[in-house]
Amino acid sequence: MSEENRSFWERLFGSSEEDEQERKVREFIIHHVKQGTPLRDVLREEYVQRNASQPVIEDIIADPRLIEAAQEQMREDFSSGRLDPEPPPSAAR
């Protein structure tokens, strides 16, 4: 629904069903990114594809909370040592 088609009260209080659906998709994406699922994979999830248009997905991706969640997950990945390269077997002599 476009902004001009929303009622005065929906625009004032932001309580439209569309806004609620966008919020749910945003929370779904942020939750999965925080759990370590790559953003690309989350965006391909059936739930996201079924409940959000491409412009909505682009708005969600620009959401600072999503960016913060992705940055936090990257910090955890790098600081955990899981991404450290392993020496080749020949170097273990």
TAMO-V921197 format. One record per residue. RES is the residue in three letters. PSI is psi in whole degrees, -180 to 180 (* if undefined). NEAR is the number of other ideal C-beta (glycine too) atoms within 12 Angstrom. D_CENTER is the distance of its C-alpha to the mean C-alpha in Angstrom with 1 decimal. Layout:
# TAMO-V921197
res = (RES/RES)
psi = (PSI/PSI)
near = (NEAR/NEAR)
d_center = (D_CENTER/D_CENTER)
This chain:
# TAMO-V921197
res = (MET/SER/GLU/GLU/ASN/ARG/SER/PHE/TRP/GLU/ARG/LEU/PHE/GLY/SER/SER/GLU/GLU/ASP/GLU/GLN/GLU/ARG/LYS/VAL/ARG/GLU/PHE/ILE/ILE/HIS/HIS/VAL/LYS/GLN/GLY/THR/PRO/LEU/ARG/ASP/VAL/LEU/ARG/GLU/GLU/TYR/VAL/GLN/ARG/ASN/ALA/SER/GLN/PRO/VAL/ILE/GLU/ASP/ILE/ILE/ALA/ASP/PRO/ARG/LEU/ILE/GLU/ALA/ALA/GLN/GLU/GLN/MET/ARG/GLU/ASP/PHE/SER/SER/GLY/ARG/LEU/ASP/PRO/GLU/PRO/PRO/PRO/SER/ALA/ALA/ARG)
psi = (131/161/-40/-21/-11/148/164/-45/-37/-41/-40/-47/-6/40/21/156/-36/-44/-39/-42/-42/-41/-43/-42/-43/-46/-39/-49/-48/-44/-47/-36/-42/-28/-4/2/129/140/-43/-42/-40/-42/-21/-8/143/-40/-45/-47/-37/-30/1/135/167/-43/-37/-43/-42/-39/-41/-43/-33/-5/125/-31/-36/-42/-43/-42/-42/-41/-41/-42/-39/-43/-45/-43/-45/-38/-19/-19/-7/-26/1/138/144/139/149/152/-31/-20/-4/32/*)
near = (16/10/13/9/11/18/15/13/10/19/17/10/12/17/15/21/15/24/20/16/21/26/23/21/32/31/24/29/39/28/21/26/34/23/18/19/21/17/27/15/15/32/28/16/22/13/20/32/17/15/24/28/17/12/13/26/28/14/20/33/26/14/23/14/20/29/18/15/29/29/17/19/27/20/14/18/17/13/12/12/10/13/13/10/8/10/9/8/7/6/8/7/6)
d_center = (22.5/23.3/23.9/27.6/27.7/26.2/28.9/29.9/28.7/25.3/24.9/26.4/24.5/21.2/21.8/21.4/20.0/17.7/16.2/15.9/14.2/11.6/11.2/11.0/8.3/6.2/7.5/7.1/3.4/4.2/7.3/7.0/5.8/8.6/10.7/10.8/9.4/8.9/6.0/8.9/9.8/6.9/7.3/11.0/11.0/13.8/12.3/9.7/12.7/15.1/13.6/12.2/14.2/13.4/14.1/11.7/8.8/10.2/10.4/6.9/6.2/9.3/8.4/10.0/8.5/5.1/7.8/9.9/7.9/7.8/11.4/12.5/11.7/13.5/16.3/16.8/17.0/19.5/21.5/21.9/24.0/22.3/21.8/25.4/27.7/30.4/33.9/35.7/38.1/41.1/40.2/40.5/44.3)
